[in-house]
Amino acid sequence: MDAAKKLVRFKADASVQAHVAKLARKCNDGAITADELAEYDRYIAFADFIAILQAKARLLLAKHS
């Protein structure tokens, strides 16, 4: 259960969040390079994966509370 609780609380640190926000702005403005877009896509895929894991962890915790 400790792992599930830690997973639910997991959040990227401020510097990573700022970097992803910068990439998002560049993407929205149409000013992103191919390499930056590939990096941004990886961040988004990872964030989606973590969100799924967090949802499953929340369900597990709800069942055992």
N, CA, C and O atoms as a Tinker XYZ file with bonds, in Angstrom:
   260  protein
     1  N      0.803000   -1.196000    0.000000    73     2
     2  CA     0.000000    0.000000    0.000000    64     1     3
     3  C      0.852000    1.270000    0.000000    63     2     4     5
     4  O      0.442000    2.298000   -0.540000    81     3
     5  N      2.029000    1.195000    0.603000    73     3     6
     6  CA     2.900000    2.369000    0.625000    64     5     7
     7  C      3.288000    2.789000   -0.783000    63     6     8     9
     8  O      3.337000    3.980000   -1.091000    81     7
     9  N      3.563000    1.808000   -1.640000    73     7    10
    10  CA     3.941000    2.123000   -3.020000    64     9    11
    11  C      2.792000    2.818000   -3.742000    63    10    12    13
    12  O      3.015000    3.767000   -4.494000    81    11
    13  N      1.583000    2.356000   -3.521000    73    11    14
    14  CA     0.417000    2.980000   -4.160000    64    13    15
    15  C      0.254000    4.419000   -3.677000    63    14    16    17
    16  O     -0.033000    5.312000   -4.474000    81    15
    17  N      0.434000    4.648000   -2.385000    73    15    18
    18  CA     0.332000    6.006000   -1.843000    64    17    19
    19  C      1.401000    6.916000   -2.436000    63    18    20    21
    20  O      1.125000    8.066000   -2.776000    81    19
    21  N      2.627000    6.396000   -2.559000    73    19    22
    22  CA     3.712000    7.191000   -3.143000    64    21    23
    23  C      3.429000    7.487000   -4.610000    63    22    24    25
    24  O      3.688000    8.594000   -5.083000    81    23
    25  N      2.908000    6.517000   -5.319000    73    23    26
    26  CA     2.599000    6.706000   -6.729000    64    25    27
    27  C      1.526000    7.782000   -6.912000    63    26    28    29
    28  O      1.629000    8.615000   -7.812000    81    27
    29  N      0.510000    7.764000   -6.071000    73    27    30
    30  CA    -0.552000    8.771000   -6.162000    64    29    31
    31  C      0.018000   10.173000   -5.943000    63    30    32    33
    32  O     -0.438000   11.132000   -6.566000    81    31
    33  N      1.004000   10.294000   -5.068000    73    31    34
    34  CA     1.605000   11.600000   -4.764000    64    33    35
    35  C      2.677000   12.010000   -5.764000    63    34    36    37
    36  O      3.124000   13.157000   -5.746000    81    35
    37  N      3.103000   11.085000   -6.648000    73    35    38
    38  CA     4.196000   11.369000   -7.575000    64    37    39
    39  C      3.854000   12.552000   -8.475000    63    38    40    41
    40  O      2.747000   12.663000   -9.003000    81    39
    41  N      4.840000   13.428000   -8.631000    73    39    42
    42  CA     4.692000   14.611000   -9.473000    64    41    43
    43  C      6.080000   15.006000   -9.961000    63    42    44    45
    44  O      7.048000   14.940000   -9.204000    81    43
    45  N      6.178000   15.408000  -11.201000    73    43    46
    46  CA     7.461000   15.858000  -11.734000    64    45    47
    47  C      7.908000   17.103000  -10.977000    63    46    48    49
    48  O      7.086000   17.895000  -10.517000    81    47
    49  N      9.232000   17.262000  -10.855000    73    47    50
    50  CA     9.704000   18.442000  -10.130000    64    49    51
    51  C      9.478000   19.706000  -10.965000    63    50    52    53
    52  O      9.181000   19.634000  -12.157000    81    51
    53  N      9.622000   20.837000  -10.327000    73    51    54
    54  CA     9.285000   22.125000  -10.939000    64    53    55
    55  C     10.083000   22.396000  -12.210000    63    54    56    57
    56  O      9.549000   22.964000  -13.163000    81    55
    57  N     11.344000   22.002000  -12.238000    73    55    58
    58  CA    12.153000   22.275000  -13.432000    64    57    59
    59  C     11.662000   21.468000  -14.629000    63    58    60    61
    60  O     11.659000   21.967000  -15.754000    81    59
    61  N     11.251000   20.234000  -14.397000    73    59    62
    62  CA    10.710000   19.403000  -15.488000    64    61    63
    63  C      9.380000   19.982000  -15.954000    63    62    64    65
    64  O      9.128000   20.069000  -17.156000    81    63
    65  N      8.533000   20.375000  -15.018000    73    63    66
    66  CA     7.250000   20.966000  -15.379000    64    65    67
    67  C      7.440000   22.236000  -16.205000    63    66    68    69
    68  O      6.714000   22.464000  -17.173000    81    67
    69  N      8.407000   23.056000  -15.827000    73    67    70
    70  CA     8.676000   24.297000  -16.562000    64    69    71
    71  C      9.183000   23.982000  -17.971000    63    70    72    73
    72  O      8.801000   24.647000  -18.934000    81    71
    73  N     10.032000   22.979000  -18.086000    73    71    74
    74  CA    10.568000   22.604000  -19.396000    64    73    75
    75  C      9.450000   22.089000  -20.305000    63    74    76    77
    76  O      9.385000   22.454000  -21.479000    81    75
    77  N      8.585000   21.253000  -19.770000    73    75    78
    78  CA     7.469000   20.721000  -20.563000    64    77    79
    79  C      6.523000   21.866000  -20.961000    63    78    80    81
    80  O      6.012000   21.881000  -22.081000    81    79
    81  N      6.294000   22.797000  -20.076000    73    79    82
    82  CA     5.444000   23.946000  -20.393000    64    81    83
    83  C      6.054000   24.773000  -21.530000    63    82    84    85
    84  O      5.340000   25.260000  -22.407000    81    83
    85  N      7.369000   24.921000  -21.503000    73    83    86
    86  CA     8.066000   25.658000  -22.571000    64    85    87
    87  C      7.895000   24.927000  -23.904000    63    86    88    89
    88  O      7.620000   25.548000  -24.930000    81    87
    89  N      8.059000   23.611000  -23.879000    73    87    90
    90  CA     7.878000   22.825000  -25.105000    64    89    91
    91  C      6.429000   22.928000  -25.597000    63    90    92    93
    92  O      6.186000   23.011000  -26.801000    81    91
    93  N      5.482000   22.924000  -24.676000    73    91    94
    94  CA     4.070000   23.035000  -25.047000    64    93    95
    95  C      3.790000   24.374000  -25.727000    63    94    96    97
    96  O      3.093000   24.435000  -26.739000    81    95
    97  N      4.342000   25.443000  -25.157000    73    95    98
    98  CA     4.152000   26.766000  -25.761000    64    97    99
    99  C      4.731000   26.810000  -27.171000    63    98   100   101
   100  O      4.104000   27.321000  -28.099000    81    99
   101  N      5.945000   26.262000  -27.318000    73    99   102
   102  CA     6.577000   26.245000  -28.638000    64   101   103
   103  C      5.750000   25.423000  -29.622000    63   102   104   105
   104  O      5.618000   25.791000  -30.789000    81   103
   105  N      5.199000   24.316000  -29.147000    73   103   106
   106  CA     4.377000   23.468000  -29.997000    64   105   107
   107  C      3.112000   24.208000  -30.422000    63   106   108   109
   108  O      2.743000   24.191000  -31.596000    81   107
   109  N      2.454000   24.852000  -29.473000    73   107   110
   110  CA     1.226000   25.597000  -29.773000    64   109   111
   111  C      1.480000   26.769000  -30.716000    63   110   112   113
   112  O      0.614000   27.135000  -31.511000    81   111
   113  N      2.676000   27.355000  -30.623000    73   111   114
   114  CA     3.031000   28.497000  -31.474000    64   113   115
   115  C      3.567000   28.067000  -32.837000    63   114   116   117
   116  O      3.806000   28.904000  -33.708000    81   115
   117  N      3.754000   26.763000  -33.018000    73   115   118
   118  CA     4.300000   26.267000  -34.281000    64   117   119
   119  C      5.784000   26.538000  -34.437000    63   118   120   121
   120  O      6.303000   26.567000  -35.553000    81   119
   121  N      6.467000   26.737000  -33.315000    73   119   122
   122  CA     7.884000   27.098000  -33.344000    64   121   123
   123  C      8.765000   25.998000  -32.763000    63   122   124   125
   124  O      9.882000   26.276000  -32.327000    81   123
   125  N      8.293000   24.775000  -32.750000    73   123   126
   126  CA     9.026000   23.676000  -32.136000    64   125   127
   127  C      9.833000   22.945000  -33.213000    63   126   128   129
   128  O      9.360000   22.752000  -34.333000    81   127
   129  N     11.052000   22.544000  -32.859000    73   127   130
   130  CA    11.875000   21.786000  -33.794000    64   129   131
   131  C     11.461000   20.318000  -33.756000    63   130   132   133
   132  O     10.725000   19.891000  -32.867000    81   131
   133  N     11.942000   19.561000  -34.727000    73   131   134
   134  CA    11.620000   18.131000  -34.777000    64   133   135
   135  C     12.141000   17.414000  -33.535000    63   134   136   137
   136  O     11.453000   16.557000  -32.980000    81   135
   137  N     13.343000   17.755000  -33.099000    73   135   138
   138  CA    13.906000   17.119000  -31.902000    64   137   139
   139  C     13.104000   17.480000  -30.656000    63   138   140   141
   140  O     12.845000   16.628000  -29.806000    81   139
   141  N     12.711000   18.754000  -30.552000    73   139   142
   142  CA    11.907000   19.175000  -29.412000    64   141   143
   143  C     10.545000   18.499000  -29.419000    63   142   144   145
   144  O     10.028000   18.129000  -28.365000    81   143
   145  N      9.964000   18.336000  -30.594000    73   143   146
   146  CA     8.665000   17.679000  -30.695000    64   145   147
   147  C      8.758000   16.221000  -30.261000    63   146   148   149
   148  O      7.867000   15.711000  -29.581000    81   147
   149  N      9.835000   15.553000  -30.656000    73   147   150
   150  CA    10.037000   14.165000  -30.231000    64   149   151
   151  C     10.184000   14.094000  -28.715000    63   150   152   153
   152  O      9.630000   13.199000  -28.077000    81   151
   153  N     10.929000   15.037000  -28.138000    73   151   154
   154  CA    11.098000   15.084000  -26.685000    64   153   155
   155  C      9.755000   15.349000  -26.006000    63   154   156   157
   156  O      9.414000   14.695000  -25.020000    81   155
   157  N      8.998000   16.304000  -26.531000    73   155   158
   158  CA     7.687000   16.648000  -25.978000    64   157   159
   159  C      6.749000   15.449000  -26.040000    63   158   160   161
   160  O      6.036000   15.165000  -25.078000    81   159
   161  N      6.749000   14.751000  -27.161000    73   159   162
   162  CA     5.914000   13.553000  -27.302000    64   161   163
   163  C      6.269000   12.497000  -26.260000    63   162   164   165
   164  O      5.383000   11.826000  -25.729000    81   163
   165  N      7.562000   12.345000  -25.965000    73   163   166
   166  CA     7.983000   11.378000  -24.931000    64   165   167
   167  C      7.467000   11.794000  -23.561000    63   166   168   169
   168  O      6.985000   10.959000  -22.797000    81   167
   169  N      7.565000   13.072000  -23.253000    73   167   170
   170  CA     7.046000   13.558000  -21.966000    64   169   171
   171  C      5.543000   13.303000  -21.859000    63   170   172   173
   172  O      5.053000   12.875000  -20.814000    81   171
   173  N      4.820000   13.566000  -22.940000    73   171   174
   174  CA     3.364000   13.369000  -22.916000    64   173   175
   175  C      3.034000   11.890000  -22.746000    63   174   176   177
   176  O      2.143000   11.538000  -21.973000    81   175
   177  N      3.739000   11.029000  -23.459000    73   175   178
   178  CA     3.495000    9.582000  -23.340000    64   177   179
   179  C      3.779000    9.113000  -21.915000    63   178   180   181
   180  O      3.022000    8.318000  -21.359000    81   179
   181  N      4.872000    9.606000  -21.325000    73   179   182
   182  CA     5.217000    9.228000  -19.955000    64   181   183
   183  C      4.159000    9.741000  -18.979000    63   182   184   185
   184  O      3.758000    9.023000  -18.063000    81   183
   185  N      3.710000   10.976000  -19.173000    73   183   186
   186  CA     2.691000   11.545000  -18.293000    64   185   187
   187  C      1.394000   10.746000  -18.380000    63   186   188   189
   188  O      0.740000   10.511000  -17.364000    81   187
   189  N      1.022000   10.331000  -19.578000    73   187   190
   190  CA    -0.176000    9.504000  -19.748000    64   189   191
   191  C     -0.034000    8.173000  -19.019000    63   190   192   193
   192  O     -0.966000    7.716000  -18.358000    81   191
   193  N      1.137000    7.556000  -19.144000    73   191   194
   194  CA     1.413000    6.279000  -18.478000    64   193   195
   195  C      1.313000    6.433000  -16.957000    63   194   196   197
   196  O      0.690000    5.612000  -16.283000    81   195
   197  N      1.924000    7.480000  -16.432000    73   195   198
   198  CA     1.880000    7.731000  -14.986000    64   197   199
   199  C      0.439000    7.991000  -14.539000    63   198   200   201
   200  O      0.030000    7.526000  -13.475000    81   199
   201  N     -0.324000    8.721000  -15.333000    73   199   202
   202  CA    -1.721000    9.004000  -14.978000    64   201   203
   203  C     -2.534000    7.716000  -14.877000    63   202   204   205
   204  O     -3.377000    7.582000  -13.990000    81   203
   205  N     -2.289000    6.782000  -15.769000    73   203   206
   206  CA    -2.980000    5.490000  -15.714000    64   205   207
   207  C     -2.588000    4.731000  -14.451000    63   206   208   209
   208  O     -3.443000    4.183000  -13.756000    81   207
   209  N     -1.296000    4.703000  -14.164000    73   207   210
   210  CA    -0.831000    4.020000  -12.951000    64   209   211
   211  C     -1.418000    4.670000  -11.699000    63   210   212   213
   212  O     -1.811000    3.973000  -10.763000    81   211
   213  N     -1.477000    5.997000  -11.679000    73   211   214
   214  CA    -2.037000    6.697000  -10.528000    64   213   215
   215  C     -3.522000    6.384000  -10.366000    63   214   216   217
   216  O     -4.000000    6.220000   -9.243000    81   215
   217  N     -4.244000    6.301000  -11.457000    73   215   218
   218  CA    -5.669000    5.963000  -11.381000    64   217   219
   219  C     -5.856000    4.565000  -10.803000    63   218   220   221
   220  O     -6.739000    4.338000   -9.976000    81   219
   221  N     -5.019000    3.634000  -11.243000    73   219   222
   222  CA    -5.103000    2.267000  -10.713000    64   221   223
   223  C     -4.732000    2.232000   -9.233000    63   222   224   225
   224  O     -5.333000    1.492000   -8.454000    81   223
   225  N     -3.747000    3.030000   -8.851000    73   223   226
   226  CA    -3.350000    3.091000   -7.446000    64   225   227
   227  C     -4.471000    3.673000   -6.592000    63   226   228   229
   228  O     -4.715000    3.200000   -5.481000    81   227
   229  N     -5.153000    4.697000   -7.104000    73   227   230
   230  CA    -6.284000    5.282000   -6.366000    64   229   231
   231  C     -7.397000    4.251000   -6.171000    63   230   232   233
   232  O     -7.986000    4.163000   -5.093000    81   231
   233  N     -7.681000    3.475000   -7.212000    73   231   234
   234  CA    -8.699000    2.430000   -7.093000    64   233   235
   235  C     -8.296000    1.399000   -6.046000    63   234   236   237
   236  O     -9.123000    0.985000   -5.234000    81   235
   237  N     -7.057000    0.991000   -6.056000    73   235   238
   238  CA    -6.559000    0.029000   -5.082000    64   237   239
   239  C     -6.694000    0.561000   -3.665000    63   238   240   241
   240  O     -7.137000   -0.144000   -2.759000    81   239
   241  N     -6.303000    1.821000   -3.490000    73   239   242
   242  CA    -6.389000    2.427000   -2.164000    64   241   243
   243  C     -7.848000    2.572000   -1.711000    63   242   244   245
   244  O     -8.159000    2.382000   -0.535000    81   243
   245  N     -8.722000    2.903000   -2.634000    73   243   246
   246  CA   -10.145000    3.042000   -2.290000    64   245   247
   247  C    -10.737000    1.700000   -1.863000    63   246   248   249
   248  O    -11.575000    1.650000   -0.963000    81   247
   249  N    -10.310000    0.628000   -2.496000    73   247   250
   250  CA   -10.824000   -0.695000   -2.136000    64   249   251
   251  C    -10.359000   -1.120000   -0.752000    63   250   252   253
   252  O    -11.048000   -1.876000   -0.067000    81   251
   253  N     -9.198000   -0.639000   -0.341000    73   251   254
   254  CA    -8.620000   -1.073000    0.931000    64   253   255
   255  C     -8.726000   -0.014000    2.024000    63   254   256   257
   256  O     -8.001000   -0.072000    3.017000    81   255
   257  N     -9.619000    0.943000    1.847000    73   255   258
   258  CA    -9.762000    1.953000    2.907000    64   257   259
   259  C    -11.021000    1.751000    3.698000    63   258   260
   260  O    -11.296000    2.511000    4.627000    81   259
